[in-house]
Amino acid sequence: MITKNLLKAQIDRIPYEYIDVIYKIIQAFENITDNIDEKKRKKPGLYTQNYNKKEWLEFLNDTYGCFKNDPIKRWDQGEFEIRETIQ
């Protein structure tokens, strides 16, 4: 189970340049829960937040843009041993 202390410890390990991104993610959850009445808050579910175009583009630039110096690469598949077929 994840506790708040464990979450805080993980946040402390994040490089300082990504703190804005983490803060925006936390704010998004606060906005979601602020808009839910007490009765619905007790039930698990999926809630969404609407962003205007400018906010959404800023969010994408902050999150996707954090990989510009460390791009995601897909390496070759490699070869796997051939095993006996299951009958």
C-alpha positions as CSV (number, residue, x, y, z in Angstrom):
1,M,0.0,0.0,0.0
2,I,1.3,3.5,-0.9
3,T,1.3,5.9,2.0
4,K,1.6,9.7,1.9
5,N,5.0,9.4,3.5
6,L,6.2,7.0,0.7
7,L,4.8,9.4,-1.9
8,K,6.5,12.4,-0.3
9,A,9.8,10.5,-0.2
10,Q,9.5,9.8,-3.9
11,I,8.7,13.4,-4.6
12,D,11.9,14.4,-2.8
13,R,13.9,12.3,-5.2
14,I,12.5,14.1,-8.3
15,P,15.0,16.5,-10.0
16,Y,14.1,20.1,-9.2
17,E,13.5,21.0,-12.9
18,Y,10.4,18.7,-12.9
19,I,8.8,20.1,-9.7
20,D,6.4,22.3,-11.8
21,V,5.1,19.2,-13.6
22,I,4.5,17.3,-10.4
23,Y,2.8,20.3,-8.8
24,K,0.4,20.6,-11.8
25,I,-0.5,16.9,-11.6
26,I,-1.3,17.3,-7.9
27,Q,-3.4,20.4,-8.6
28,A,-5.3,18.5,-11.2
29,F,-6.3,15.9,-8.5
30,E,-7.3,18.7,-6.1
31,N,-9.5,20.3,-8.7
32,I,-11.2,17.0,-9.4
33,T,-11.9,16.3,-5.7
34,D,-13.1,19.9,-5.1
35,N,-15.8,19.4,-7.7
36,I,-17.1,16.1,-6.4
37,D,-19.7,16.2,-3.6
38,E,-19.1,14.3,-0.4
39,K,-21.4,11.4,-1.4
40,K,-19.6,10.7,-4.7
41,R,-16.2,11.2,-3.1
42,K,-16.7,8.0,-1.1
43,K,-17.2,5.9,-4.3
44,P,-14.2,5.0,-6.5
45,G,-14.5,6.1,-10.1
46,L,-13.0,8.0,-12.9
47,Y,-13.3,11.8,-13.0
48,T,-12.0,14.1,-15.7
49,Q,-11.1,17.7,-15.8
50,N,-11.6,20.0,-18.7
51,Y,-8.7,22.2,-19.7
52,N,-8.8,25.2,-22.1
53,K,-6.5,24.9,-25.1
54,K,-3.7,27.0,-23.6
55,E,-3.6,25.0,-20.3
56,W,-3.6,21.7,-22.2
57,L,-0.7,22.7,-24.5
58,E,1.3,23.9,-21.4
59,F,0.6,20.6,-19.7
60,L,1.8,18.7,-22.8
61,N,4.9,20.8,-23.2
62,D,5.8,20.4,-19.5
63,T,5.2,16.6,-19.4
64,Y,6.3,15.4,-22.9
65,G,8.9,18.1,-23.1
66,C,10.7,16.7,-20.1
67,F,12.0,13.9,-22.3
68,K,13.6,16.1,-25.0
69,N,17.1,15.4,-23.5
70,D,16.4,11.7,-23.0
71,P,14.3,10.5,-25.9
72,I,12.5,7.2,-25.7
73,K,14.1,4.6,-28.0
74,R,12.8,1.2,-29.1
75,W,15.7,-1.2,-29.5
76,D,15.7,-4.2,-31.8
77,Q,13.5,-7.1,-30.8
78,G,16.3,-9.6,-30.4
79,E,16.0,-13.3,-30.8
80,F,14.3,-15.6,-28.4
81,E,14.9,-19.3,-27.9
82,I,12.4,-21.6,-29.5
83,R,10.7,-23.8,-26.9
84,E,8.5,-26.9,-27.1
85,T,5.0,-26.3,-28.2
86,I,2.2,-26.6,-25.6
87,Q,-0.2,-29.5,-26.3
